[in-house]
Structure formats: structure tokens, C-alpha cells
Amino acid sequence: MSSMFRADHVGSFLRPAELLAARKNASPEQLRQLEDRHILRVLAKQKELGFEIVTDGELRRRNFMSDFTDAVDGFDLSGALGRTWKAGEKADVSVSKVAGIVTSKLRQARPLTGHELPFLKAHSPLPIKMTLPSATQFPAISFQAGVTDKFYKDHSALLWDIVEIMKNDLRKLSSDGVKYIQIDAPRYSYYMDPKWRAWIEKELKVNPDAALDEAVRADNACFQAARKEGVTLAIHLCRGNNRSHWYAEGGYDAIAEKLFGTLDVDRFLLEYDDERSGTFEPLRFVPKGKTVVLGLISSKDPRMEEISVLAKRIEEASKYVPIENLALSPQCGFASTAEGNLLTEDQQWAKLKLVVDTVRQVWR
């Protein structure tokens, strides 16, 4: 494996039962000690499996966005609204209340990853990958008419205030020894799926194409703040992952030319684990020299994929992106929220071992 991190993963790992229980019952100090112990364990496990970049599994977070909402005053988590969607033929699923409503002008109280990075820098055996939520994730779920508009006139005003907070922290991260910064941006899947494009027009009262343009500008502003020689910048795109469910479907076709051609990143981590993700054809719009991390292994389903099938799919993708610019990962993290996906920890590690084993066979 090369220094371009051929074997990758999105970042979050399943929380042990004792850690979930401690969030409800333990003192802050007891919780911190337990987090430390389990983070040391997952760091060692990633190295043992053969990864060349590591995360702390997001074990200190309640969900993939909580590093932001916990560090920034102005979110009322008690007022968070659950959302319902229909995941294929499954029953409606109520989403965890992960963000909260903005009820005052936002004010950053501490560094977004200030509770995570010092321990990682002191103990990581390998280069550090740090994940952060996209600024575009918040306006649609945290802006409530009659409340938020007392402080921000519209979704756009809230978005760009969040961008400024993100830029400051990303600039510091890239100068503080973090070698890989990944922004998680599930909102782009709304622009692929006709039902969610209709929702954007009806609920947000904006044109979906205009909203997509603004989202790209917002994420690019964040990436440009983080851009530094020797630091890999990546974006992860998915279609929903909470508790092994999903909320959007459709290939990248509708947004590929704009997204791949204009996002200022080095790597695209893309969901390609089932038919909802569409074909590899949109990858023809990926600029030369950029890396596509194929999310071919499911973090939702405990069934193990076969190396021969994965290798064939990588070969298919290489018709559109040279194989030297491809990498492999699960399609998403294993625990977008602390409750985690419907797998065991042993199954999680087996999936990650499969990533490394496949990489060693395909790129040997």
C-alpha cells in the first residue's frame, strides 16, 4: 500500500456497550477514562489490520455532527425534531435527534475537535484522519421558522455563519499535524433523488440547483481554508446510514459533473455498496489526478462481501478512473450515531480486514 491510503474507512466505529451505558450513568471523568481506553484499543486494531491512517472511531461523539453542536453555543438539542423517511420496503424509521434547532446567534465556545485531537496526537501510532460534518448539513435540519429567523434571516445566512466557524477550525487542524481531513456531506444526496429535490423546493422554498451551487461554494470555502501542503482533503458522500437505514437513492449522474469538477478536494469517498448508488459511469467526470475511494463494502449489512466480486467491481470502475487513482473503503461509517449500525464489533473488524485484504490483492 502506498502513502495515498489505498485502504480507507469513513471514520466511525461501533461503541462498546459499556461506553454507551457510561454516557448515561458515569461521571465526566469516568467517561473520559473509558473513552481513552477504548480509543487506544481501536487505534491499535487499525494498525494491526494494516491501515496506514487512523481515526479515534468518533468514540467521544454522540453522532457524526456532535463535535460541532457541542462546541458551538446556540443549538437547542431539546427542541430537535425527529424526521421520518421510508427506507425502501422497510417501515418508516424515526431518526435520532442529532442536531438541534438554532435558537440564538451561534458562538463557538471551544475548538470543534478540541476534546479529541490532543489525545490522538499523543497516542496515535500512525498519521491521523480527522472527520468533521459539512457546514451544509445544518441549515435544513436546524433552521426553524419563527425561531431561527429571529437571528438568521434565512437558511443561507445560517449556512455562511457556520462556514466561518468551520474555516477557522479547519485552518488550525491542517497546521496542527493532522494529515487527512474529511468532511462528511450527506446532503448532496438530496440533489440526486427526485423526492428530496421536491422537498427542497417545498420545505426550504429554494431552487434545488441554486441550493447545490451554494453548497459547493460553502464546502469549497472550508476546504480552501484547510488547504496545506502535505494534508489530504476529502469529502464523503452518502445516502443515509443511521441504524443501518437510508434515506435517499439514485446515482451520482445528476450532480457528477458539477460536484466532481468543482469541489476542491483530493479524494471523493463514494457510496457504491448496492444498486441504490447507480453505476460507475458518472466517475468519468472526476478530474485527472484525484482519487476515488470506492465504498463497495457495506457498513450496514453483516453479510461479508467476496474479494473476487470486489476486485471485479474495482476493475469496472477503472474504466472511468485509472486504477492508480482508486482506493477502497466501506460505503459509510459503522456508527453515524452512537447507537451504531446493526452489526457486531467482530463483524465490523472483519469488514475492515476485508478492505485491507482486497487492497493487497488488487494493488499488489
N, C-alpha and C positions, 0 to 999 in steps of 0.2 A: 504493500500500500504506500502511496506517495503522500507528500505533505498537503495534497489538496483534499485530504479527508475523504477518501473513496467510500469508506464505511461511515455512515452518519446516522443520527437519530434526532428526532424533533425536540426532545429535551425532558419531558416529564415522565416520571416513573410512578408506579403504584405505591401508595402509602401503606406501610405495615399497620396492622390492626391496633397495635399498642400506641402508635403515633396518632391515629385518628381518635382513639379514646383519650389520649393526653390533651388533645385540643379542647376537650370538654371539661376535663377534671383536674389537670395538672396546673401547678403554678408556672408563671412565665419562665423561671429559672429551670424548673424540672423539664418543661417542654423544650427549652433550648438545648439542654444536655442530651435529651433523647434525639432531637433533630441532628445534633452534631454526630452522635454515634451512628445513626443510620446513613448520614451523608458520607461519612468515612467508608462505610460498607459499600455504598453504591459507586463511589469513586474507585475503590479497589476492584469492584466487579467489572466496571467498564474497561479498566486496564487489563484485567485478566482475560476478558473476551477478545481483546485485540483492537479496541478503538484507539484512535490517536488524538481524540479531542473528547473532553468530558464536561458534563453538567452536574449539578447537585440534585438532579431529578425534580427540581422545583419543590422539594420536600418542605420548605419553610412557608410555602404559599397555600392559601385556601383554594385558589384556582389560578389559571394562567394569567389573569389580569390583576390579581390582588396585590402584586408588588406596586402597581400604580395607585390603586384606590386606597391602599393602606398608608401610602406615603404622601398623599395629597388630600388636604382638607377641603371639604365641600361636597363630598358624596354622602348621601344618607342611605346606608345599607338597609336600614329597617324599612325603607319605602321602596325597596327594589321590587320590580314587577316580574313575576314568573311569566314565561312565554310558552305557548303550546304549539307544537307542529305535528304533522303526521309523517313518520319515517317509513316510507314505503307502505307495506301492508301491516305494519305494526300499529298498535294502539297509540292514541295521542300520548305524548310524553311531556310532562311539565319540567321545564328547565330550571336548574338551580339558580337562585338569585345571586348572580355573580358580580354585578357591577354596582348597582345603586343609582339613585336619582341625584342629579346635581341640584343642590338646594341653596348654594351660595357661590360667590366668586371663588374659583379654585385658587388654592395657595399651597405650594409644596412645603411640607413640614420636614422631610428628610430625603436623602438620596433614594431613588427608586429601588435600587438593589443594595442599599447600604447594610441591610441585615444579612446579605448573602455573600457578597464579594470578599470581605476581609478573611472569612473562614476558608473560602475556596483558595484564595491566594496563598494562604499559609499551609494548606494541606493537599492541594491538588497534585497528583503525580504527573499530570500531562497538561498541555495547553487548555485554557478554559473557554468554553462556549457559554455565552450569556443570552438568555431569551427575554424578550420584552413584548408586550402587546402593541399592536399598531394603534396609533392615535385615532385611526378611522373606526376602531371598534366601539368607541364610547358614545358619540353623539346619538346614534339611532336608538340606543338602549338606555341612555342616561338623561336624555332631554325630555322633560315632561311639560307640556303646555300648561300655563297657569302657575308654574313653579319655577322652572329653569329660565324661562324667558323674562323673569324679573332681573336676571343678571346677564344673560346672553340673549341677544335678540332672535337668534335662530341657531340651527344646528351647525351652520358654517362658523359662526362666531365662537361657539364652544370648541369645535374642532381645532381652530387655529390657536386658541389659548392652550389646548392640550399639546399641540405640536411644539410650542415654545418650551414647555416643561420637558418634553421628551428630548428636544435638541440639546438642552443643557446637560442632561444626564448622559446622553449618548456621546457627546463630545468628551466628557470626563472618562467614560468607560474605555473608549478607544485609546486614551492616553494613560490608562492605568493597568496595562498588562493583559487586557482581555484580547485574545487573538481571533475570536469568532463571535460576531454579534448577529443575532437572528431576531427579526421582527415577525411575530405571528399575526397573520392578517386574514382571518376567515371571512371578513365582509365582502371580499371580492367575489365570492361565490354567489352573492346576491345578483350580480350583474350577468351571470351565466344562466340563471334559472328564470323562466318566464313568470312563474308565480311570485317570485321575490322582486322582480323588476316592477310588476304591477303593484306590489306592496309599497315599494319606494315612492311610486307616483301618488298612491292614495294616502298613505300614512305620513310620509315625510314631505309630500307636496313639492317634490323636485323632479326634474327630468333625470332618469337613470344615467344617461350618457354624460350629462353635466356633472352628476354626482361622482361618476367614475373618474372623470378628468380631475376633479378636485381631490379625490382620494389619492390618485397617483402623485399629484403635486405635494400633498401633505406628507406622504411617505418619503418622497424624494427629499424633501426639506430635512427630514430626520436622518436619512442616510448620508446626505451631504455633510451634515454636522458630525457624523461619525467617521467619515472617510479619512483614513490614515494609512500610510504605507505599512504593510505587514499585517493589517487587520482585514479579515474576511467578513464581508457583509452579505447577509442572506435574508430572503423573505420566504415564509412558509404559508402556502395557500391550502385551505381545506374546506370541506363542506359540512362541518359539524362533527363533533366527536364525543359529546358528553354521555357517559354511561353506555358506550357502545352504540349510540344512536346517531342520526344525522339529520340535517335539515334542508339541504339543497342538493340538486342533481343537475347534470349537464356537463358537457365537455368544455374545454377552455376556448373553443372556437370563437365564441362571440367577443372575447376580450383579449385573445392571444396577441394580436399584432400590436395593440396599444400597450398591453401590460409588459410583455417580454421586451418590446422595443424601447420602452421609455423608463422603466424602473431602474434606478441607479444602484444595482446590486451585482454581486459576483456569482451568487448561487440562487437558484429557484428550487425550493423543496416542494414537490408537487404530488398531489394525491392521485395514485393510479392503482389502487388495490382492487377495484371492481368495475362493473360496467357503468356505474354512475359517473365515472370520471371521463368517459369518452375515449377517443383514440389518441395516438401519438402524433397525428398529423399537425396539430397546432404548434408542435415544437419546431416546425420549420421557421417560425418567426423569432426563435431565440438567437440573439446576435452571436457572431463568431467569438469564441474565447470564453463565453460564460458557461457555467456549469449547471446542469440539470440533475437534481437529486431525485431519482425515481422512487416514489413511495409505493413500492409494489407489495410490501408485506403488511398485512392488516394488524393494527393495534387494537381492533375491535373484536376480532374473531379468534378464538383459541386454536382453531384448526391450523396446522402447520402447512405452509407452502412447500413446494418441492424445488430444489435447486435447479433441476433441469428446466422446469417451467419458467422460473425467474430468469435463467440465463437466456432462454428463447425470447422472452419479453424485452430484455436488455438489448438483444440483437435487433429486435424490431425497432426499438427506439433509436438505435444507432443509424437508421436510415435517414433520420432527421437531425440528429446531433451526433457529432463524432464520438466514438466510444471513449476517447481520452477526456471528453468533457462531460461524461456521465458518472454518476455515483449512485449509491443505493441506501435506502432507509425504510423504516416503517412509514405508512402514509400520514401518521399523526403521532402525538404523544400517547402514553398509556394512561394519563390521568390529567385531562384538561381541567377537571375539578378534583378536589381531594378525594371524593368518593371513588374515582377511578373507573376504568372500563371493566367489562365482565370477563376478566381473565385472572388466573392466579399469578403470583410473582414468579413461580417456576416457569410458567408459560411465557411470561414477559421476557425472562432471560433467554429462553430457548429461541424466541423470535429474534432477539438481538444477536445471539450466536449465529443464527441463520444469515443475518446481514453480513457478518464478517466472513463466514464460511463461503458464501456466494461470491463476495468480492474477491477472495483469494483464488477461487476457481476461475472466474471470468477474466480477471485482470492479472493473472499470474505471469 
